[in-house]
């Protein structure tokens, strides 16, 4: 899942550490979310959305569904 | 939705490290004492010395489990994946030993419970390294 977390954080001039403090998670977690290696839980996604005053869908963009050979 | 802090950002693990150190020291101390006591010593006293390291170990485990509970969601996922790697490796080791023991007599001086359990620790460390690598 892709997300705009890095962009939103940069807009506010926050470091990863600062964002992690605001979210109550570790800096590693913020980094893993930004790089797309980790998808946050729903409560954390809500907290991120609330922090940036956006909806979850505005920040997180699910990968397009894999095309299957429909029968 | 209720918002709550999901982690203690920088948990104080000093007690955990101290207990781990005490456990390791007491383990080797117990082995040395048992060796020094020799066979003539009463069985109950040998048993008491042998089980003494369990006290700091259980305390260490309690602090470790508490630290996992306080960790944030990614850290908990990493620990879960580490166990998912370490547990099957432990099973494989035990299974191999069991089969080899059926095939040939193993020397208990070199292959016994006291030689096997440290492998579980290293399997867990390996699992932890692999899991952490995935999310870096």
N, CA and C atoms of all chains as a GROMACS GRO file, in nm:
protein
  621
    1UNK      N    1   0.085  -0.119   0.000
    1UNK     CA    2   0.000   0.000   0.000
    1UNK      C    3   0.089   0.125   0.000
    2UNK      N    4   0.058   0.215  -0.093
    2UNK     CA    5   0.136   0.340  -0.098
    2UNK      C    6   0.072   0.444  -0.008
    3UNK      N    7   0.151   0.544   0.028
    3UNK     CA    8   0.094   0.650   0.113
    3UNK      C    9   0.171   0.780   0.093
    4UNK      N   10   0.108   0.888   0.138
    4UNK     CA   11   0.167   1.022   0.122
    4UNK      C   12   0.227   1.073   0.253
    5UNK      N   13   0.259   0.981   0.341
    5UNK     CA   14   0.303   1.023   0.474
    5UNK      C   15   0.430   1.107   0.469
    6UNK      N   16   0.524   1.065   0.384
    6UNK     CA   17   0.651   1.139   0.376
    6UNK      C   18   0.627   1.283   0.328
    7UNK      N   19   0.540   1.296   0.228
    7UNK     CA   20   0.510   1.429   0.173
    7UNK      C   21   0.442   1.516   0.279
    8UNK      N   22   0.343   1.458   0.346
    8UNK     CA   23   0.270   1.534   0.448
    8UNK      C   24   0.363   1.576   0.562
    9UNK      N   25   0.452   1.485   0.597
    9UNK     CA   26   0.547   1.517   0.705
    9UNK      C   27   0.642   1.628   0.661
   10UNK      N   28   0.689   1.619   0.536
   10UNK     CA   29   0.782   1.720   0.484
   10UNK      C   30   0.715   1.857   0.478
   11UNK      N   31   0.587   1.859   0.444
   11UNK     CA   32   0.513   1.986   0.436
   11UNK      C   33   0.513   2.058   0.571
   12UNK      N   34   0.519   1.981   0.676
   12UNK     CA   35   0.516   2.039   0.811
   12UNK      C   36   0.656   2.051   0.873
   13UNK      N   37   0.755   2.013   0.794
   13UNK     CA   38   0.895   2.017   0.842
   13UNK      C   39   0.917   1.934   0.968
   14UNK      N   40   0.847   1.822   0.974
   14UNK     CA   41   0.864   1.734   1.089
   14UNK      C   42   0.968   1.627   1.053
   15UNK      N   43   1.047   1.592   1.151
   15UNK     CA   44   1.138   1.478   1.133
   15UNK      C   45   1.057   1.350   1.160
   16UNK      N   46   1.116   1.238   1.123
   16UNK     CA   47   1.047   1.112   1.151
   16UNK      C   48   1.030   1.094   1.302
   17UNK      N   49   1.132   1.138   1.376
   17UNK     CA   50   1.124   1.127   1.521
   17UNK      C   51   1.011   1.211   1.579
   18UNK      N   52   0.995   1.330   1.522
   18UNK     CA   53   0.890   1.419   1.570
   18UNK      C   54   0.751   1.359   1.541
   19UNK      N   55   0.738   1.306   1.421
   19UNK     CA   56   0.609   1.244   1.384
   19UNK      C   57   0.582   1.122   1.473
   20UNK      N   58   0.686   1.045   1.497
   20UNK     CA   59   0.666   0.926   1.579
   20UNK      C   60   0.625   0.964   1.721
   21UNK      N   61   0.681   1.074   1.769
   21UNK     CA   62   0.640   1.123   1.902
   21UNK      C   63   0.492   1.160   1.903
   22UNK      N   64   0.450   1.228   1.798
   22UNK     CA   65   0.311   1.273   1.792
   22UNK      C   66   0.215   1.155   1.780
   23UNK      N   67   0.262   1.048   1.715
   23UNK     CA   68   0.175   0.932   1.694
   23UNK      C   69   0.188   0.829   1.806
   24UNK      N   70   0.291   0.842   1.888
   24UNK     CA   71   0.311   0.745   1.995
   24UNK      C   72   0.362   0.611   1.946
   25UNK      N   73   0.440   0.614   1.839
   25UNK     CA   74   0.503   0.491   1.788
   25UNK      C   75   0.653   0.516   1.775
   26UNK      N   76   0.726   0.413   1.739
   26UNK     CA   77   0.870   0.430   1.725
   26UNK      C   78   0.904   0.494   1.590
   27UNK      N   79   1.024   0.551   1.581
   27UNK     CA   80   1.068   0.611   1.455
   27UNK      C   81   1.077   0.504   1.346
   28UNK      N   82   1.116   0.384   1.384
   28UNK     CA   83   1.125   0.273   1.288
   28UNK      C   84   0.989   0.245   1.225
   29UNK      N   85   0.885   0.258   1.306
   29UNK     CA   86   0.750   0.232   1.254
   29UNK      C   87   0.713   0.338   1.149
   30UNK      N   88   0.742   0.463   1.181
   30UNK     CA   89   0.714   0.571   1.085
   30UNK      C   90   0.792   0.548   0.956
   31UNK      N   91   0.918   0.512   0.970
   31UNK     CA   92   1.001   0.488   0.852
   31UNK      C   93   0.947   0.371   0.769
   32UNK      N   94   0.906   0.263   0.837
   32UNK     CA   95   0.854   0.146   0.766
   32UNK      C   96   0.724   0.178   0.694
   33UNK      N   97   0.642   0.264   0.755
   33UNK     CA   98   0.516   0.303   0.689
   33UNK      C   99   0.547   0.389   0.566
   34UNK      N  100   0.637   0.485   0.584
   34UNK     CA  101   0.671   0.576   0.474
   34UNK      C  102   0.728   0.500   0.354
   35UNK      N  103   0.810   0.401   0.382
   35UNK     CA  104   0.872   0.326   0.272
   35UNK      C  105   0.780   0.217   0.217
   36UNK      N  106   0.662   0.205   0.276
   36UNK     CA  107   0.565   0.108   0.226
   36UNK      C  108   0.595  -0.035   0.268
   37UNK      N  109   0.687  -0.051   0.362
   37UNK     CA  110   0.720  -0.187   0.405
   37UNK      C  111   0.623  -0.237   0.511
   38UNK      N  112   0.552  -0.146   0.571
   38UNK     CA  113   0.459  -0.186   0.676
   38UNK      C  114   0.330  -0.106   0.662
   39UNK      N  115   0.220  -0.178   0.663
   39UNK     CA  116   0.089  -0.114   0.659
   39UNK      C  117   0.039  -0.098   0.802
   40UNK      N  118   0.005   0.024   0.842
   40UNK     CA  119  -0.034   0.045   0.982
   40UNK      C  120  -0.169  -0.020   1.014
   41UNK      N  121  -0.190  -0.042   1.143
   41UNK     CA  122  -0.320  -0.092   1.186
   41UNK      C  123  -0.425   0.016   1.161
   42UNK      N  124  -0.551  -0.023   1.167
   42UNK     CA  125  -0.658   0.074   1.145
   42UNK      C  126  -0.656   0.186   1.250
   43UNK      N  127  -0.640   0.156   1.379
   43UNK     CA  128  -0.634   0.266   1.477
   43UNK      C  129  -0.519   0.363   1.449
   44UNK      N  130  -0.403   0.310   1.409
   44UNK     CA  131  -0.290   0.398   1.380
   44UNK      C  132  -0.316   0.480   1.253
   45UNK      N  133  -0.379   0.416   1.154
   45UNK     CA  134  -0.413   0.489   1.032
   45UNK      C  135  -0.510   0.604   1.063
   46UNK      N  136  -0.604   0.579   1.153
   46UNK     CA  137  -0.698   0.684   1.194
   46UNK      C  138  -0.624   0.797   1.264
   47UNK      N  139  -0.528   0.759   1.350
   47UNK     CA  140  -0.451   0.862   1.421
   47UNK      C  141  -0.370   0.947   1.324
   48UNK      N  142  -0.312   0.882   1.222
   48UNK     CA  143  -0.235   0.955   1.121
   48UNK      C  144  -0.327   1.050   1.045
   49UNK      N  145  -0.443   0.998   1.006
   49UNK     CA  146  -0.539   1.082   0.932
   49UNK      C  147  -0.583   1.201   1.016
   50UNK      N  148  -0.609   1.175   1.144
   50UNK     CA  149  -0.653   1.281   1.234
   50UNK      C  150  -0.543   1.387   1.252
   51UNK      N  151  -0.420   1.340   1.263
   51UNK     CA  152  -0.306   1.432   1.284
   51UNK      C  153  -0.290   1.527   1.164
   52UNK      N  154  -0.312   1.473   1.044
   52UNK     CA  155  -0.294   1.556   0.924
   52UNK      C  156  -0.427   1.615   0.874
   53UNK      N  157  -0.532   1.595   0.951
   53UNK     CA  158  -0.664   1.647   0.917
   53UNK      C  159  -0.707   1.603   0.776
   54UNK      N  160  -0.684   1.478   0.749
   54UNK     CA  161  -0.725   1.421   0.620
   54UNK      C  162  -0.804   1.294   0.649
   55UNK      N  163  -0.861   1.240   0.541
   55UNK     CA  164  -0.924   1.109   0.556
   55UNK      C  165  -0.818   1.001   0.530
   56UNK      N  166  -0.845   0.883   0.576
   56UNK     CA  167  -0.749   0.774   0.554
   56UNK      C  168  -0.726   0.752   0.404
   57UNK      N  169  -0.834   0.762   0.326
   57UNK     CA  170  -0.822   0.740   0.181
   57UNK      C  171  -0.737   0.846   0.113
   58UNK      N  172  -0.730   0.963   0.175
   58UNK     CA  173  -0.647   1.070   0.118
   58UNK      C  174  -0.498   1.041   0.136
   59UNK      N  175  -0.468   0.966   0.239
   59UNK     CA  176  -0.327   0.942   0.273
   59UNK      C  177  -0.279   0.806   0.222
   60UNK      N  178  -0.364   0.706   0.237
   60UNK     CA  179  -0.323   0.571   0.198
   60UNK      C  180  -0.393   0.529   0.069
   61UNK      N  181  -0.314   0.472  -0.020
   61UNK     CA  182  -0.366   0.432  -0.151
   61UNK      C  183  -0.339   0.284  -0.173
   62UNK      N  184  -0.442   0.203  -0.167
   62UNK     CA  185  -0.420   0.059  -0.182
   62UNK      C  186  -0.366   0.024  -0.320
   63UNK      N  187  -0.288  -0.082  -0.325
   63UNK     CA  188  -0.236  -0.128  -0.454
   63UNK      C  189  -0.352  -0.170  -0.542
   64UNK      N  190  -0.340  -0.147  -0.674
   64UNK     CA  191  -0.447  -0.191  -0.762
   64UNK      C  192  -0.462  -0.343  -0.755
   65UNK      N  193  -0.585  -0.390  -0.769
   65UNK     CA  194  -0.604  -0.536  -0.762
   65UNK      C  195  -0.529  -0.607  -0.873
   66UNK      N  196  -0.473  -0.721  -0.839
   66UNK     CA  197  -0.398  -0.799  -0.938
   66UNK      C  198  -0.496  -0.857  -1.040
   67UNK      N  199  -0.464  -0.832  -1.168
   67UNK     CA  200  -0.552  -0.882  -1.274
   67UNK      C  201  -0.546  -1.034  -1.280
   68UNK      N  202  -0.661  -1.095  -1.282
   68UNK     CA  203  -0.664  -1.242  -1.293
   68UNK      C  204  -0.732  -1.280  -1.424
   69UNK      N  205  -0.699  -1.396  -1.473
   69UNK     CA  206  -0.765  -1.444  -1.595
   69UNK      C  207  -0.906  -1.488  -1.558
   70UNK      N  208  -0.999  -1.396  -1.566
   70UNK     CA  209  -1.136  -1.426  -1.528
   70UNK      C  210  -1.197  -1.533  -1.616
   71UNK      N  211  -1.262  -1.629  -1.552
   71UNK     CA  212  -1.328  -1.736  -1.629
   71UNK      C  213  -1.476  -1.727  -1.603
   72UNK      N  214  -1.335   0.704   1.779
   72UNK     CA  215  -1.248   0.592   1.816
   72UNK      C  216  -1.153   0.636   1.927
   73UNK      N  217  -1.139   0.552   2.023
   73UNK     CA  218  -1.054   0.588   2.136
   73UNK      C  219  -0.908   0.594   2.092
   74UNK      N  220  -0.846   0.706   2.122
   74UNK     CA  221  -0.705   0.720   2.087
   74UNK      C  222  -0.620   0.696   2.211
   75UNK      N  223  -0.520   0.617   2.196
   75UNK     CA  224  -0.432   0.592   2.309
   75UNK      C  225  -0.290   0.571   2.261
   76UNK      N  226  -0.197   0.597   2.351
   76UNK     CA  227  -0.058   0.576   2.315
   76UNK      C  228  -0.032   0.426   2.300
   77UNK      N  229   0.028   0.387   2.187
   77UNK     CA  230   0.046   0.245   2.162
   77UNK      C  231   0.182   0.194   2.208
   78UNK      N  232   0.261   0.282   2.257
   78UNK     CA  233   0.396   0.239   2.292
   78UNK      C  234   0.455   0.327   2.399
   79UNK      N  235   0.546   0.269   2.472
   79UNK     CA  236   0.628   0.350   2.559
   79UNK      C  237   0.752   0.372   2.475
   80UNK      N  238   0.768   0.493   2.423
   80UNK     CA  239   0.863   0.516   2.315
   80UNK      C  240   1.003   0.466   2.344
   81UNK      N  241   1.053   0.500   2.461
   81UNK     CA  242   1.186   0.453   2.496
   81UNK      C  243   1.178   0.378   2.628
   82UNK      N  244   1.132   0.254   2.624
   82UNK     CA  245   1.114   0.182   2.748
   82UNK      C  246   1.247   0.162   2.820
   83UNK      N  247   1.241   0.168   2.952
   83UNK     CA  248   1.362   0.149   3.032
   83UNK      C  249   1.384  -0.001   3.049
   84UNK      N  250   1.484  -0.052   2.976
   84UNK     CA  251   1.509  -0.196   2.978
   84UNK      C  252   1.623  -0.233   3.071
   85UNK      N  253   1.665  -0.141   3.156
   85UNK     CA  254   1.781  -0.168   3.241
   85UNK      C  255   1.757  -0.290   3.331
   86UNK      N  256   1.639  -0.294   3.393
   86UNK     CA  257   1.607  -0.406   3.482
   86UNK      C  258   1.614  -0.539   3.405
   87UNK      N  259   1.564  -0.533   3.282
   87UNK     CA  260   1.565  -0.653   3.197
   87UNK      C  261   1.709  -0.701   3.172
   88UNK      N  262   1.797  -0.607   3.140
   88UNK     CA  263   1.937  -0.642   3.114
   88UNK      C  264   2.005  -0.695   3.240
   89UNK      N  265   1.975  -0.629   3.353
   89UNK     CA  266   2.035  -0.673   3.480
   89UNK      C  267   1.991  -0.815   3.511
   90UNK      N  268   1.860  -0.842   3.498
   90UNK     CA  269   1.809  -0.976   3.528
   90UNK      C  270   1.868  -1.080   3.433
   91UNK      N  271   1.885  -1.041   3.307
   91UNK     CA  272   1.945  -1.132   3.209
   91UNK      C  273   2.089  -1.166   3.252
   92UNK      N  274   2.162  -1.062   3.294
   92UNK     CA  275   2.299  -1.083   3.340
   92UNK      C  276   2.305  -1.172   3.463
   93UNK      N  277   2.214  -1.145   3.557
   93UNK     CA  278   2.210  -1.225   3.681
   93UNK      C  279   2.177  -1.371   3.647
   94UNK      N  280   2.084  -1.388   3.555
   94UNK     CA  281   2.046  -1.524   3.516
   94UNK      C  282   2.167  -1.598   3.456
   95UNK      N  283   2.237  -1.534   3.361
   95UNK     CA  284   2.352  -1.599   3.295
   95UNK      C  285   2.460  -1.633   3.400
   96UNK      N  286   2.488  -1.535   3.487
   96UNK     CA  287   2.590  -1.559   3.591
   96UNK      C  288   2.548  -1.673   3.684
   97UNK      N  289   2.419  -1.670   3.723
   97UNK     CA  290   2.374  -1.774   3.817
   97UNK      C  291   2.373  -1.912   3.751
   98UNK      N  292   2.348  -1.914   3.621
   98UNK     CA  293   2.349  -2.043   3.549
   98UNK      C  294   2.488  -2.106   3.555
   99UNK      N  295   2.590  -2.026   3.520
   99UNK     CA  296   2.725  -2.080   3.520
   99UNK      C  297   2.776  -2.103   3.663
  100UNK      N  298   2.733  -2.016   3.756
  100UNK     CA  299   2.771  -2.035   3.897
  100UNK      C  300   2.713  -2.166   3.949
  101UNK      N  301   2.587  -2.193   3.914
  101UNK     CA  302   2.522  -2.316   3.959
  101UNK      C  303   2.596  -2.439   3.906
  102UNK      N  304   2.638  -2.431   3.780
  102UNK     CA  305   2.712  -2.544   3.722
  102UNK      C  306   2.845  -2.566   3.793
  103UNK      N  307   2.912  -2.454   3.823
  103UNK     CA  308   3.041  -2.465   3.893
  103UNK      C  309   3.022  -2.523   4.033
  104UNK      N  310   2.919  -2.472   4.102
  104UNK     CA  311   2.893  -2.518   4.239
  104UNK      C  312   2.858  -2.667   4.237
  105UNK      N  313   2.774  -2.708   4.142
  105UNK     CA  314   2.735  -2.849   4.132
  105UNK      C  315   2.857  -2.938   4.108
  106UNK      N  316   2.947  -2.887   4.025
  106UNK     CA  317   3.069  -2.963   3.996
  106UNK      C  318   3.155  -2.975   4.123
  107UNK      N  319   3.162  -2.863   4.197
  107UNK     CA  320   3.245  -2.861   4.318
  107UNK      C  321   3.184  -2.947   4.429
  108UNK      N  322   3.048  -2.949   4.432
  108UNK     CA  323   2.981  -3.025   4.539
  108UNK      C  324   3.008  -3.175   4.526
  109UNK      N  325   3.012  -3.222   4.403
  109UNK     CA  326   3.037  -3.364   4.382
  109UNK      C  327   2.919  -3.449   4.422
  110UNK      N  328   2.929  -3.575   4.402
  110UNK     CA  329   2.821  -3.670   4.427
  110UNK      C  330   2.782  -3.686   4.574
  111UNK      N  331   2.881  -3.676   4.668
  111UNK     CA  332   2.842  -3.703   4.806
  111UNK      C  333   2.736  -3.607   4.861
  112UNK      N  334   2.725  -3.489   4.802
  112UNK     CA  335   2.630  -3.390   4.856
  112UNK      C  336   2.488  -3.444   4.847
  113UNK      N  337   2.404  -3.398   4.941
  113UNK     CA  338   2.266  -3.444   4.944
  113UNK      C  339   2.194  -3.406   4.815
  114UNK      N  340   2.105  -3.496   4.772
  114UNK     CA  341   2.036  -3.476   4.646
  114UNK      C  342   1.953  -3.347   4.647
  115UNK      N  343   1.888  -3.320   4.762
  115UNK     CA  344   1.803  -3.201   4.769
  115UNK      C  345   1.884  -3.073   4.754
  116UNK      N  346   2.008  -3.074   4.810
  116UNK     CA  347   2.091  -2.953   4.802
  116UNK      C  348   2.141  -2.933   4.658
  117UNK      N  349   2.172  -3.043   4.591
  117UNK     CA  350   2.214  -3.032   4.450
  117UNK      C  351   2.098  -2.982   4.364
  118UNK      N  352   1.979  -3.033   4.397
  118UNK     CA  353   1.859  -2.991   4.322
  118UNK      C  354   1.831  -2.842   4.343
  119UNK      N  355   1.848  -2.796   4.467
  119UNK     CA  356   1.823  -2.655   4.501
  119UNK      C  357   1.919  -2.565   4.423
  120UNK      N  358   2.047  -2.606   4.420
  120UNK     CA  359   2.146  -2.526   4.346
  120UNK      C  360   2.114  -2.527   4.197
  121UNK      N  361   2.074  -2.644   4.146
  121UNK     CA  362   2.047  -2.657   4.003
  121UNK      C  363   1.928  -2.569   3.960
  122UNK      N  364   1.830  -2.554   4.050
  122UNK     CA  365   1.709  -2.479   4.013
  122UNK      C  366   1.718  -2.330   4.049
  123UNK      N  367   1.823  -2.292   4.117
  123UNK     CA  368   1.837  -2.153   4.160
  123UNK      C  369   1.835  -2.052   4.043
  124UNK      N  370   1.902  -2.083   3.930
  124UNK     CA  371   1.898  -1.986   3.818
  124UNK      C  372   1.759  -1.962   3.762
  125UNK      N  373   1.665  -2.051   3.798
  125UNK     CA  374   1.528  -2.031   3.748
  125UNK      C  375   1.467  -1.901   3.800
  126UNK      N  376   1.507  -1.862   3.920
  126UNK     CA  377   1.447  -1.742   3.982
  126UNK      C  378   1.476  -1.617   3.897
  127UNK      N  379   1.605  -1.585   3.871
  127UNK     CA  380   1.629  -1.466   3.787
  127UNK      C  381   1.577  -1.486   3.644
  128UNK      N  382   1.576  -1.612   3.597
  128UNK     CA  383   1.529  -1.636   3.460
  128UNK      C  384   1.380  -1.605   3.446
  129UNK      N  385   1.301  -1.651   3.541
  129UNK     CA  386   1.156  -1.625   3.537
  129UNK      C  387   1.130  -1.475   3.549
  130UNK      N  388   1.207  -1.410   3.638
  130UNK     CA  389   1.191  -1.265   3.653
  130UNK      C  390   1.228  -1.193   3.524
  131UNK      N  391   1.336  -1.241   3.460
  131UNK     CA  392   1.378  -1.184   3.331
  131UNK      C  393   1.268  -1.202   3.226
  132UNK      N  394   1.210  -1.322   3.222
  132UNK     CA  395   1.103  -1.347   3.125
  132UNK      C  396   0.983  -1.256   3.148
  133UNK      N  397   0.953  -1.232   3.276
  133UNK     CA  398   0.839  -1.144   3.307
  133UNK      C  399   0.864  -1.003   3.256
  134UNK      N  400   0.987  -0.953   3.275
  134UNK     CA  401   1.016  -0.816   3.228
  134UNK      C  402   1.020  -0.813   3.076
  135UNK      N  403   1.067  -0.925   3.015
  135UNK     CA  404   1.073  -0.931   2.869
  135UNK      C  405   0.932  -0.927   2.810
  136UNK      N  406   0.843  -1.008   2.867
  136UNK     CA  407   0.704  -1.013   2.817
  136UNK      C  408   0.638  -0.876   2.836
  137UNK      N  409   0.666  -0.813   2.950
  137UNK     CA  410   0.610  -0.680   2.974
  137UNK      C  411   0.661  -0.580   2.869
  138UNK      N  412   0.790  -0.592   2.834
  138UNK     CA  413   0.845  -0.498   2.735
  138UNK      C  414   0.782  -0.520   2.598
  139UNK      N  415   0.746  -0.646   2.566
  139UNK     CA  416   0.679  -0.673   2.438
  139UNK      C  417   0.540  -0.610   2.438
  140UNK      N  418   0.473  -0.620   2.552
  140UNK     CA  419   0.338  -0.562   2.562
  140UNK      C  420   0.341  -0.411   2.545
  141UNK      N  421   0.451  -0.350   2.589
  141UNK     CA  422   0.461  -0.204   2.581
  141UNK      C  423   0.514  -0.158   2.445
  142UNK      N  424   0.567  -0.253   2.367
  142UNK     CA  425   0.625  -0.216   2.237
  142UNK      C  426   0.515  -0.170   2.141
  143UNK      N  427   0.554  -0.097   2.038
  143UNK     CA  428   0.454  -0.052   1.943
  143UNK      C  429   0.421  -0.164   1.845
  144UNK      N  430   0.322  -0.139   1.759
  144UNK     CA  431   0.264  -0.248   1.680
  144UNK      C  432   0.365  -0.312   1.584
  145UNK      N  433   0.455  -0.234   1.527
  145UNK     CA  434   0.554  -0.293   1.436
  145UNK      C  435   0.651  -0.384   1.512
  146UNK      N  436   0.694  -0.338   1.629
  146UNK     CA  437   0.788  -0.417   1.709
  146UNK      C  438   0.724  -0.550   1.749
  147UNK      N  439   0.596  -0.546   1.784
  147UNK     CA  440   0.526  -0.669   1.821
  147UNK      C  441   0.515  -0.763   1.702
  148UNK      N  442   0.493  -0.705   1.584
  148UNK     CA  443   0.485  -0.786   1.462
  148UNK      C  444   0.622  -0.851   1.433
  149UNK      N  445   0.728  -0.773   1.454
  149UNK     CA  446   0.863  -0.825   1.434
  149UNK      C  447   0.889  -0.944   1.527
  150UNK      N  448   0.848  -0.930   1.653
  150UNK     CA  449   0.869  -1.038   1.749
  150UNK      C  450   0.786  -1.161   1.713
  151UNK      N  451   0.666  -1.138   1.663
  151UNK     CA  452   0.581  -1.250   1.622
  151UNK      C  453   0.646  -1.325   1.505
  152UNK      N  454   0.697  -1.250   1.409
  152UNK     CA  455   0.763  -1.313   1.293
  152UNK      C  456   0.890  -1.386   1.336
  153UNK      N  457   0.961  -1.327   1.434
  153UNK     CA  458   1.082  -1.392   1.484
  153UNK      C  459   1.048  -1.528   1.544
  154UNK      N  460   0.937  -1.533   1.618
  154UNK     CA  461   0.893  -1.661   1.676
  154UNK      C  462   0.849  -1.757   1.567
  155UNK      N  463   0.785  -1.703   1.464
  155UNK     CA  464   0.738  -1.788   1.353
  155UNK      C  465   0.856  -1.852   1.279
  156UNK      N  466   0.972  -1.790   1.288
  156UNK     CA  467   1.093  -1.848   1.228
  156UNK      C  468   1.162  -1.941   1.329
  157UNK      N  469   1.173  -1.895   1.453
  157UNK     CA  470   1.249  -1.970   1.554
  157UNK      C  471   1.180  -2.100   1.595
  158UNK      N  472   1.048  -2.097   1.606
  158UNK     CA  473   0.978  -2.216   1.655
  158UNK      C  474   0.994  -2.336   1.560
  159UNK      N  475   0.970  -2.320   1.430
  159UNK     CA  476   0.992  -2.434   1.340
  159UNK      C  477   1.138  -2.480   1.339
  160UNK      N  478   1.232  -2.386   1.350
  160UNK     CA  479   1.373  -2.426   1.354
  160UNK      C  480   1.400  -2.512   1.478
  161UNK      N  481   1.340  -2.474   1.590
  161UNK     CA  482   1.354  -2.552   1.713
  161UNK      C  483   1.296  -2.691   1.695
  162UNK      N  484   1.179  -2.698   1.630
  162UNK     CA  485   1.116  -2.827   1.604
  162UNK      C  486   1.204  -2.915   1.518
  163UNK      N  487   1.263  -2.854   1.415
  163UNK     CA  488   1.351  -2.930   1.325
  163UNK      C  489   1.470  -2.986   1.402
  164UNK      N  490   1.529  -2.902   1.488
  164UNK     CA  491   1.644  -2.946   1.567
  164UNK      C  492   1.608  -3.065   1.656
  165UNK      N  493   1.495  -3.053   1.727
  165UNK     CA  494   1.452  -3.161   1.817
  165UNK      C  495   1.422  -3.288   1.737
  166UNK      N  496   1.356  -3.269   1.622
  166UNK     CA  497   1.320  -3.385   1.540
  166UNK      C  498   1.447  -3.456   1.490
  167UNK      N  499   1.545  -3.377   1.444
  167UNK     CA  500   1.670  -3.435   1.394
  167UNK      C  501   1.740  -3.512   1.507
  168UNK      N  502   1.745  -3.448   1.624
  168UNK     CA  503   1.810  -3.515   1.738
  168UNK      C  504   1.738  -3.645   1.773
  169UNK      N  505   1.605  -3.640   1.773
  169UNK     CA  506   1.527  -3.759   1.808
  169UNK      C  507   1.554  -3.871   1.708
  170UNK      N  508   1.557  -3.835   1.580
  170UNK     CA  509   1.580  -3.937   1.477
  170UNK      C  510   1.722  -3.993   1.483
  171UNK      N  511   1.818  -3.899   1.504
  171UNK     CA  512   1.958  -3.944   1.512
  171UNK      C  513   1.977  -4.036   1.633
  172UNK      N  514   1.907  -4.000   1.741
  172UNK     CA  515   1.918  -4.080   1.864
  172UNK      C  516   1.864  -4.222   1.842
  173UNK      N  517   1.764  -4.232   1.757
  173UNK     CA  518   1.711  -4.365   1.725
  173UNK      C  519   1.812  -4.441   1.640
  174UNK      N  520   1.879  -4.366   1.551
  174UNK     CA  521   1.971  -4.432   1.458
  174UNK      C  522   2.102  -4.473   1.525
  175UNK      N  523   2.159  -4.381   1.602
  175UNK     CA  524   2.288  -4.410   1.667
  175UNK      C  525   2.285  -4.362   1.812
  176UNK      N  526   2.358  -4.426   1.900
  176UNK     CA  527   2.362  -4.377   2.038
  176UNK      C  528   2.439  -4.245   2.047
  177UNK      N  529   2.374  -4.142   2.103
  177UNK     CA  530   2.439  -4.011   2.115
  177UNK      C  531   2.512  -4.002   2.249
  178UNK      N  532   2.625  -3.936   2.246
  178UNK     CA  533   2.700  -3.914   2.368
  178UNK      C  534   2.633  -3.802   2.448
  179UNK      N  535   2.581  -3.838   2.566
  179UNK     CA  536   2.507  -3.737   2.645
  179UNK      C  537   2.599  -3.628   2.702
  180UNK      N  538   2.729  -3.652   2.696
  180UNK     CA  539   2.823  -3.547   2.741
  180UNK      C  540   2.829  -3.433   2.640
  181UNK      N  541   2.794  -3.463   2.516
  181UNK     CA  542   2.801  -3.359   2.412
  181UNK      C  543   2.662  -3.324   2.356
  182UNK      N  544   2.564  -3.414   2.373
  182UNK     CA  545   2.429  -3.386   2.323
  182UNK      C  546   2.325  -3.419   2.429
  183UNK      N  547   2.286  -3.318   2.503
  183UNK     CA  548   2.179  -3.338   2.601
  183UNK      C  549   2.099  -3.208   2.608
  184UNK      N  550   2.002  -3.203   2.699
  184UNK     CA  551   1.918  -3.082   2.709
  184UNK      C  552   2.002  -2.956   2.729
  185UNK      N  553   2.108  -2.969   2.808
  185UNK     CA  554   2.187  -2.848   2.839
  185UNK      C  555   2.264  -2.798   2.716
  186UNK      N  556   2.279  -2.885   2.615
  186UNK     CA  557   2.344  -2.841   2.492
  186UNK      C  558   2.243  -2.788   2.390
  187UNK      N  559   2.120  -2.837   2.403
  187UNK     CA  560   2.018  -2.805   2.302
  187UNK      C  561   1.951  -2.671   2.326
  188UNK      N  562   1.920  -2.638   2.453
  188UNK     CA  563   1.837  -2.519   2.477
  188UNK      C  564   1.900  -2.388   2.427
  189UNK      N  565   2.035  -2.372   2.432
  189UNK     CA  566   2.089  -2.244   2.380
  189UNK      C  567   2.057  -2.222   2.232
  190UNK      N  568   2.037  -2.333   2.158
  190UNK     CA  569   2.005  -2.318   2.016
  190UNK      C  570   1.875  -2.239   1.997
  191UNK      N  571   1.780  -2.259   2.089
  191UNK     CA  572   1.652  -2.188   2.077
  191UNK      C  573   1.672  -2.037   2.087
  192UNK      N  574   1.764  -1.998   2.173
  192UNK     CA  575   1.795  -1.857   2.187
  192UNK      C  576   1.854  -1.802   2.056
  193UNK      N  577   1.946  -1.879   1.998
  193UNK     CA  578   2.009  -1.833   1.873
  193UNK      C  579   1.909  -1.835   1.757
  194UNK      N  580   1.817  -1.931   1.756
  194UNK     CA  581   1.712  -1.935   1.653
  194UNK      C  582   1.626  -1.810   1.664
  195UNK      N  583   1.594  -1.773   1.788
  195UNK     CA  584   1.511  -1.654   1.809
  195UNK      C  585   1.586  -1.528   1.763
  196UNK      N  586   1.716  -1.522   1.795
  196UNK     CA  587   1.795  -1.406   1.750
  196UNK      C  588   1.799  -1.400   1.597
  197UNK      N  589   1.815  -1.516   1.535
  197UNK     CA  590   1.816  -1.523   1.389
  197UNK      C  591   1.681  -1.474   1.333
  198UNK      N  592   1.573  -1.523   1.392
  198UNK     CA  593   1.440  -1.482   1.348
  198UNK      C  594   1.419  -1.333   1.363
  199UNK      N  595   1.469  -1.280   1.475
  199UNK     CA  596   1.455  -1.137   1.502
  199UNK      C  597   1.532  -1.056   1.397
  200UNK      N  598   1.651  -1.102   1.362
  200UNK     CA  599   1.732  -1.032   1.263
  200UNK      C  600   1.663  -1.032   1.127
  201UNK      N  601   1.611  -1.148   1.088
  201UNK     CA  602   1.543  -1.159   0.959
  201UNK      C  603   1.419  -1.069   0.957
  202UNK      N  604   1.342  -1.074   1.065
  202UNK     CA  605   1.217  -0.996   1.070
  202UNK      C  606   1.246  -0.846   1.070
  203UNK      N  607   1.347  -0.805   1.144
  203UNK     CA  608   1.382  -0.662   1.147
  203UNK      C  609   1.427  -0.614   1.010
  204UNK      N  610   1.504  -0.700   0.943
  204UNK     CA  611   1.555  -0.666   0.810
  204UNK      C  612   1.440  -0.634   0.714
  205UNK      N  613   1.332  -0.708   0.730
  205UNK     CA  614   1.217  -0.693   0.639
  205UNK      C  615   1.154  -0.555   0.646
  206UNK      N  616   1.158  -0.495   0.764
  206UNK     CA  617   1.088  -0.366   0.781
  206UNK      C  618   1.183  -0.247   0.788
  207UNK      N  619   1.310  -0.270   0.760
  207UNK     CA  620   1.406  -0.158   0.765
  207UNK      C  621   1.400  -0.074   0.640
   0.00000   0.00000   0.00000
